[in-house]
Amino acid sequence: MTATTEADSGSTFLVVVDGRTGILYTPGNATELADNLQALLNDPKRAAELGRNARKRCESEYTLEIQYQRYLAAVKKRLPETP
């Protein structure tokens, strides 16, 4: 898995933990994005570590079964209770 830099907006923070599974930057800040990319290119060991951490996080938090269970729980929470 490759390290990533993502805009810190929406639900990105749920997947990318800044400095642990990738690097976040302020939306619209091209300089910050370029700096993050340069930092990853300049430090391949760190980039590889971020990538490994991201893969582990995805494999433990975002499997199909886990997503299914989360979705099912959310749907059940909103359905009226039946006697």
GROMACS elastic network, one bead per residue, 0.5 to 0.9 nm:
[ bonds ]
;  ai    aj funct       b0    kb
    1    48     6  0.77622   500
    1    50     6  0.87128   500
    1    52     6  0.62237   500
    1    53     6  0.89110   500
    1    54     6  0.74531   500
    1    55     6  0.61341   500
    2    47     6  0.71301   500
    2    48     6  0.66640   500
    2    50     6  0.76658   500
    2    52     6  0.77603   500
    2    54     6  0.83831   500
    2    55     6  0.86978   500
    3    21     6  0.71902   500
    3    22     6  0.56945   500
    3    23     6  0.81998   500
    3    40     6  0.75728   500
    3    46     6  0.85240   500
    3    47     6  0.51482   500
    3    48     6  0.64458   500
    3    49     6  0.78116   500
    3    50     6  0.52778   500
    3    52     6  0.80053   500
    3    53     6  0.88831   500
    3    54     6  0.75240   500
    4    16     6  0.83270   500
    4    21     6  0.77803   500
    4    23     6  0.63884   500
    4    24     6  0.84711   500
    4    36     6  0.89593   500
    4    37     6  0.82407   500
    4    40     6  0.83926   500
    4    47     6  0.80883   500
    4    50     6  0.78621   500
    4    51     6  0.74171   500
    4    54     6  0.88639   500
    5    16     6  0.84053   500
    5    18     6  0.87570   500
    5    22     6  0.55862   500
    5    24     6  0.54473   500
    5    25     6  0.70263   500
    5    33     6  0.72043   500
    5    36     6  0.65951   500
    5    37     6  0.69964   500
    5    40     6  0.88020   500
    6     9     6  0.84724   500
    6    12     6  0.72586   500
    6    16     6  0.75701   500
    6    22     6  0.75212   500
    6    23     6  0.64164   500
    6    25     6  0.62072   500
    6    26     6  0.86708   500
    6    27     6  0.85623   500
    6    33     6  0.81104   500
    7    10     6  0.86895   500
    7    12     6  0.73427   500
    7    23     6  0.86622   500
    7    24     6  0.55817   500
    7    25     6  0.50013   500
    7    26     6  0.57687   500
    7    28     6  0.80068   500
    7    29     6  0.88072   500
    7    33     6  0.81877   500
    8    11     6  0.82448   500
    8    12     6  0.62365   500
    8    13     6  0.67138   500
    8    16     6  0.89054   500
    8    24     6  0.53873   500
    8    25     6  0.56368   500
    8    26     6  0.56228   500
    8    27     6  0.61566   500
    9    12     6  0.59724   500
    9    13     6  0.74698   500
    9    26     6  0.79497   500
    9    27     6  0.68051   500
   10    13     6  0.75843   500
   11    14     6  0.55304   500
   11    15     6  0.76262   500
   12    15     6  0.56378   500
   12    16     6  0.59116   500
   12    17     6  0.85693   500
   12    24     6  0.86460   500
   13    16     6  0.50612   500
   13    17     6  0.59751   500
   13    18     6  0.77071   500
   13    24     6  0.83038   500
   14    17     6  0.72356   500
   15    21     6  0.79199   500
   15    22     6  0.89968   500
   15    54     6  0.79340   500
   15    57     6  0.78006   500
   15    58     6  0.76192   500
   15    61     6  0.89009   500
   15    62     6  0.88974   500
   16    19     6  0.85290   500
   16    20     6  0.77320   500
   16    21     6  0.54393   500
   16    22     6  0.55756   500
   16    23     6  0.72746   500
   16    24     6  0.74357   500
   16    54     6  0.73697   500
   17    20     6  0.53703   500
   17    21     6  0.51810   500
   17    22     6  0.62403   500
   17    23     6  0.74100   500
   17    24     6  0.79495   500
   17    54     6  0.84511   500
   18    21     6  0.64110   500
   18    22     6  0.55380   500
   18    24     6  0.54844   500
   18    25     6  0.89165   500
   19    22     6  0.55861   500
   19    23     6  0.53272   500
   19    24     6  0.78391   500
   19    50     6  0.75035   500
   20    23     6  0.76365   500
   20    49     6  0.82846   500
   20    50     6  0.58045   500
   20    51     6  0.89572   500
   20    53     6  0.66730   500
   20    54     6  0.76994   500
   21    49     6  0.80709   500
   21    51     6  0.63841   500
   21    52     6  0.77658   500
   21    53     6  0.52044   500
   21    55     6  0.81848   500
   21    57     6  0.78378   500
   22    47     6  0.81598   500
   22    50     6  0.55616   500
   22    51     6  0.72564   500
   22    53     6  0.84856   500
   22    54     6  0.71348   500
   23    36     6  0.68473   500
   23    37     6  0.89843   500
   23    50     6  0.85676   500
   24    27     6  0.89775   500
   24    33     6  0.83037   500
   24    36     6  0.81602   500
   25    28     6  0.85553   500
   25    29     6  0.71297   500
   25    30     6  0.87656   500
   25    32     6  0.59783   500
   25    33     6  0.59643   500
   25    36     6  0.76602   500
   26    29     6  0.55388   500
   26    30     6  0.85770   500
   26    32     6  0.71331   500
   26    33     6  0.79746   500
   27    30     6  0.81726   500
   27    33     6  0.87634   500
   28    31     6  0.88961   500
   28    32     6  0.88744   500
   28    33     6  0.86436   500
   29    32     6  0.54474   500
   29    33     6  0.64017   500
   29    34     6  0.87858   500
   30    34     6  0.60679   500
   30    35     6  0.84976   500
   31    34     6  0.50749   500
   31    35     6  0.60679   500
   31    36     6  0.85692   500
   32    36     6  0.61244   500
   32    37     6  0.86116   500
   33    36     6  0.51359   500
   33    37     6  0.62385   500
   33    38     6  0.85919   500
   34    37     6  0.51202   500
   34    38     6  0.60729   500
   34    39     6  0.85199   500
   35    38     6  0.50595   500
   35    39     6  0.60660   500
   35    40     6  0.86805   500
   36    39     6  0.50489   500
   36    40     6  0.63305   500
   36    41     6  0.86909   500
   37    40     6  0.51796   500
   37    41     6  0.62355   500
   37    42     6  0.85937   500
   38    41     6  0.50113   500
   38    42     6  0.59829   500
   38    43     6  0.85605   500
   39    42     6  0.50800   500
   39    43     6  0.61720   500
   39    44     6  0.88177   500
   39    46     6  0.89792   500
   39    47     6  0.85547   500
   40    43     6  0.52772   500
   40    44     6  0.62387   500
   40    45     6  0.86796   500
   40    46     6  0.69977   500
   40    47     6  0.52755   500
   40    48     6  0.89190   500
   41    44     6  0.60130   500
   41    47     6  0.75526   500
   42    47     6  0.88612   500
   43    46     6  0.54582   500
   43    47     6  0.62835   500
   43    48     6  0.87301   500
   44    48     6  0.59976   500
   44    49     6  0.84980   500
   45    48     6  0.51132   500
   45    49     6  0.61904   500
   45    50     6  0.86704   500
   46    50     6  0.61314   500
   46    51     6  0.84858   500
   47    50     6  0.51754   500
   47    51     6  0.61584   500
   47    52     6  0.86787   500
   48    52     6  0.61424   500
   48    53     6  0.85691   500
   49    52     6  0.50965   500
   49    53     6  0.61170   500
   49    54     6  0.85061   500
   50    53     6  0.50918   500
   50    54     6  0.60630   500
   50    55     6  0.86139   500
   51    54     6  0.50536   500
   51    55     6  0.62040   500
   51    56     6  0.86832   500
   52    55     6  0.51267   500
   52    56     6  0.62449   500
   52    57     6  0.86270   500
   53    56     6  0.51500   500
   53    57     6  0.61692   500
   53    58     6  0.86473   500
   54    57     6  0.50772   500
   54    58     6  0.61593   500
   54    59     6  0.85601   500
   55    58     6  0.51246   500
   55    59     6  0.60554   500
   55    60     6  0.85435   500
   56    59     6  0.51168   500
   56    60     6  0.61104   500
   56    61     6  0.83916   500
   57    60     6  0.52326   500
   57    61     6  0.57270   500
   57    62     6  0.75949   500
   58    61     6  0.52506   500
   58    63     6  0.70174   500
   59    62     6  0.60156   500
   59    63     6  0.59331   500
   60    63     6  0.67401   500
   60    66     6  0.85517   500
   61    66     6  0.68109   500
   61    67     6  0.81685   500
   62    65     6  0.80786   500
   62    66     6  0.60740   500
   62    67     6  0.60172   500
   63    66     6  0.52380   500
   63    67     6  0.61709   500
   63    68     6  0.84817   500
   64    67     6  0.51765   500
   64    68     6  0.60017   500
   64    69     6  0.86244   500
   65    68     6  0.50165   500
   65    69     6  0.61826   500
   65    70     6  0.86382   500
   66    69     6  0.51495   500
   66    70     6  0.62123   500
   66    71     6  0.85873   500
   67    70     6  0.51026   500
   67    71     6  0.60825   500
   67    72     6  0.84983   500
   68    71     6  0.51232   500
   68    72     6  0.60229   500
   68    73     6  0.85395   500
   69    72     6  0.50491   500
   69    73     6  0.60676   500
   69    74     6  0.85672   500
   70    73     6  0.51604   500
   70    74     6  0.62130   500
   70    75     6  0.86914   500
   71    74     6  0.51187   500
   71    75     6  0.62184   500
   71    76     6  0.86216   500
   72    75     6  0.51459   500
   72    76     6  0.60914   500
   72    77     6  0.84932   500
   73    76     6  0.51471   500
   73    77     6  0.60626   500
   73    78     6  0.88076   500
   74    77     6  0.51270   500
   74    78     6  0.66193   500
   74    79     6  0.89878   500
   75    78     6  0.53236   500
   75    79     6  0.63613   500
   76    79     6  0.51725   500
   76    80     6  0.81563   500
   76    81     6  0.87161   500
   77    80     6  0.81030   500
   77    81     6  0.89578   500
   78    81     6  0.89230   500
   79    82     6  0.88364   500
